[in-house]
Amino acid sequence: MKKIGFLSFGHWSDAPGSQTRTAADTLMQSVELAVAAEELGADGAYFRVHHFARQLGSPFPLLAAIGARTSRIEIGTGVIDLRYENPLYMAEDAGAADLIAGGRLQLGLSRGSPEQVIEGYKYFGYAPGDGESDADMARRHAEVFLEVLSGKGFAEPNPRPMFPNPPGLLRIEPYSEGLRERIWWGAGSDTTARWAAQRGMNLMSSTLKDDESGEPFHVQQRKQIEAFRDEWAQHDHGFVPRVSVSRSIFAITTDMDRRYFLGGDGRNDQFGVIDNTPSVFGRSYADEPDRLVESLRGDEAIAAADTLLLTVPNQLGVDYNTHVLESILEHVAPGLGWR
């Protein structure tokens, strides 16, 4: 069995054919797609976070809205760029959204990806310290966030407060117990996967990672997962970690599917350089269900992960994306033993 959810980048534009022409369209349709996915029996609704872009940028209002409209589905991010975040304020927002959702948040965090603007985090008031890179700053923010999610008091109370305080040092409120074990790190390399394991975060691996061996993407990603689990076994975090991978997978069952996805680009891994780092971008899958099952059997990283996030073309609207998810759940997942 494998958990299967969707991952939306939350684009909006006025391009021909777009059904998300405004930010309001994208936000409201994201809620509706999560509701529809829950009704289908999908396991997760996850959302990418990008700043200075016509995409979803402020996740917690959206996660809280979905939490209030659903009852079972996991609700998460993939991923929040911690270069832009105040970790204490984020802990408050996360605690509130998780309580509204009844403890269903699964928060993916990371050091971030190539940006829309130069050093955009500086506009948010954050800058690396002396001798620190922006990645170092993001990891420092992550460690503060994890610490405050532990629920331990750390703030000296005012002896004459506006409202009575409990005894001892104060913690961030609202506090949601259990959220600390539902934090994920979006790792782009074997080293950062090990770093996540050392700090007790689940592993989130996307369709892009550092090219560390020249091997096919799914093989390198499987090795990354093994490195994470080997490192986790060296520590006593008190819970069993989870691992997710994301993929673009489309079961061709209608003429519209054929028009959108058959014969397109992305059928092979792509190797290149991103931010001066050799990188590999994983292939997409689009085929008739029987052939799709056979292709997916050979993906070593999907086999190794417990959670699969299906990237969805959100600009095609709620109805079509519901069809995309339903096609995978009904025509592909059973053939692979995922359902």
Stockholm file with secondary structure:
# STOCKHOLM 1.0

chainA/1-339         MKKIGFLSFGHWSDAPGSQTRTAADTLMQSVELAVAAEELGADGAYFRVHHFARQLGSPFPLLAAIGARTSRIEIGTGVIDLRYENPLYMAEDAGAADLIAGGRLQLGLSRGSPEQVIEGYKYFGYAPGDGESDADMARRHAEVFLEVLSGKGFAEPNPRPMFPNPPGLLRIEPYSEGLRERIWWGAGSDTTARWAAQRGMNLMSSTLKDDESGEPFHVQQRKQIEAFRDEWAQHDHGFVPRVSVSRSIFAITTDMDRRYFLGGDGRNDQFGVIDNTPSVFGRSYADEPDRLVESLRGDEAIAAADTLLLTVPNQLGVDYNTHVLESILEHVAPGLGWR
#=GR chainA/1-339 SS CCEEEEEECCCCCCCTTCSCCSHHHHHHHHHHHHHHHHHHTCCEEEECCCSSSSSCCCHHHHHHHHHHHCSSSEEEEEEEEGGGCCHHHHHHHHHHHHHHTTSCEEEEEESCCSCSSTTGGGGGTCCCCTTCCHHHHHHHHHHHHHHHHTTCCCBCCCSSCSSCCCSSSBCCSSCCTTGGGGEEEECSSHHHHHHHHHTTCEEEECSEEECSSSSCHHHHHHHHHHHHHHHHTTSCCSSCCCEEEEECEEECCSHHHHHHHTTCSCSSCEEEEETTEEEEECCCEEECHHHHHHHHHTCHHHHHCSEEEEEECGGGCHHHHHHHHHHHHHHTTGGGTCC
#=GC SS_cons         CCEEEEEECCCCCCCTTCSCCSHHHHHHHHHHHHHHHHHHTCCEEEECCCSSSSSCCCHHHHHHHHHHHCSSSEEEEEEEEGGGCCHHHHHHHHHHHHHHTTSCEEEEEESCCSCSSTTGGGGGTCCCCTTCCHHHHHHHHHHHHHHHHTTCCCBCCCSSCSSCCCSSSBCCSSCCTTGGGGEEEECSSHHHHHHHHHTTCEEEECSEEECSSSSCHHHHHHHHHHHHHHHHTTSCCSSCCCEEEEECEEECCSHHHHHHHTTCSCSSCEEEEETTEEEEECCCEEECHHHHHHHHHTCHHHHHCSEEEEEECGGGCHHHHHHHHHHHHHHTTGGGTCC
//
